[in-house]
Amino acid sequence: MTSAGRRLRLAFCGTPQFAVPTLEALLAAGHDVALVVSQPDRPAGRGKQMTAPPVKLAALAAGLPVMQPEIVRNNAELRAQLEAIAPDAIVVVAYGRLIPPWMLALPRLGCINLHASLLPRYRGAAPIQWAVAMGDAVTGNTTMLLEEGLDTGPILMQHTQEIAPDQTAADLFPVLAAAGAPMVVETLEGLAGGTLHPRPQQHADATFAPMLKREDGHMDFAARAASELYNRWRGFQPWPGAFAELDGKKFIAHRMAVAHEPSLYEAGSAAPGEMRIAGERLFVACAEDTWLELIEVQLEGKKRLAAGEFLRGMPKPSGARLG
């Protein structure tokens, strides 16, 4: 039984690991999760073996029924199932599909979404990644009532979360997932008890976090200063990462830092993308006379190496250009 004494009948829609703590929190709070809806199994890994999404695995481990529709909008089977369940609320966490109007209108308390940003900032598919990539010092979670617009619905609760200067998006995902789970439980209790009231978003303040593309990881040394490239590297972990081209081959920067020791690498002017060596350390010139230190790198077809090992294994690239 929940702390407020209201056991709600729920449907849960979610797919990746980010959503699992919320599903587990709902069960721990005593709610009746009558159906879990997740995306279909997909090929994954080098062997492209069919792999179940983490939410499906968590649901099956808890003995919950699971549906994995490829299409949601006009899915008669899913609609019949949900109408038969008659959930008090549908909880949606990183499901990866738009919720159709018939589904939005079904539960008496609405469709409750956990979104990993402080809305209206970073509406869209990749809010954690873009908050880090833009160098924000603070982000957070929002619970909201879903409506037909993309992350435009009224806000229910918000909690903030600091972003450490060296924290990557991959580091932040589990932190926000763990912080968001009890928020959803608290949101449901507030809605069911009539103590929580939605408030509209300030749409004029909206910013967007579109789905990441491979080219977002390309390092443009001529257009971006070192701090911006560093933040984008932090934000785009684990994918698409940060990469450039060296002698026609893909060159991946696995670890980097903004450089603050100009005496090590500023021997004369350097064009953006030009590399300099100082002992076993590797630096690259960026826009606005700034520099990055490349700490761990990988050349296409080679192993991932610390900069010193990379430098020992190839002709000295001082003066070579990354593009």
Number of C-alpha atoms within 10 A of each C-alpha: 13 16 11 13 11 15 16 21 18 23 22 27 28 25 27 17 18 23 25 22 20 27 26 16 18 23 16 12 19 16 18 17 22 18 21 24 22 26 22 17 16 11 12 11 8 6 7 9 11 12 13 18 18 18 29 27 17 18 21 13 9 12 9 15 13 18 16 18 14 12 11 18 16 10 11 10 12 18 16 11 13 19 13 9 16 17 24 20 23 27 27 28 27 19 20 14 16 13 19 13 12 11 17 19 13 18 21 13 16 20 25 25 24 26 27 32 27 22 28 21 20 23 20 18 19 20 27 24 29 25 26 28 21 16 18 14 12 14 23 22 25 22 30 28 22 25 20 12 9 13 23 20 22 19 23 23 20 19 16 15 16 12 19 14 12 11 14 22 26 16 16 19 15 15 14 22 21 16 18 27 22 17 21 27 20 20 21 24 20 16 16 18 12 9 9 15 12 14 13 13 17 13 12 7 9 14 14 18 17 14 12 15 10 12 11 17 21 19 26 19 25 15 13 16 20 25 19 19 27 25 25 27 30 28 30 26 19 15 16 17 21 27 24 20 17 17 10 10 12 16 21 22 22 20 17 20 18 19 18 11 10 10 8 15 22 14 9 5 10 17 15 23 25 20 24 24 19 12 9 13 19 25 25 27 27 26 19 13 14 18 29 23 25 21 19 19 23 18 18 14 9 10 10 16 17 18 22 17 14 22 18 10 10 8 8 13 15 16 14 14 19 23 19
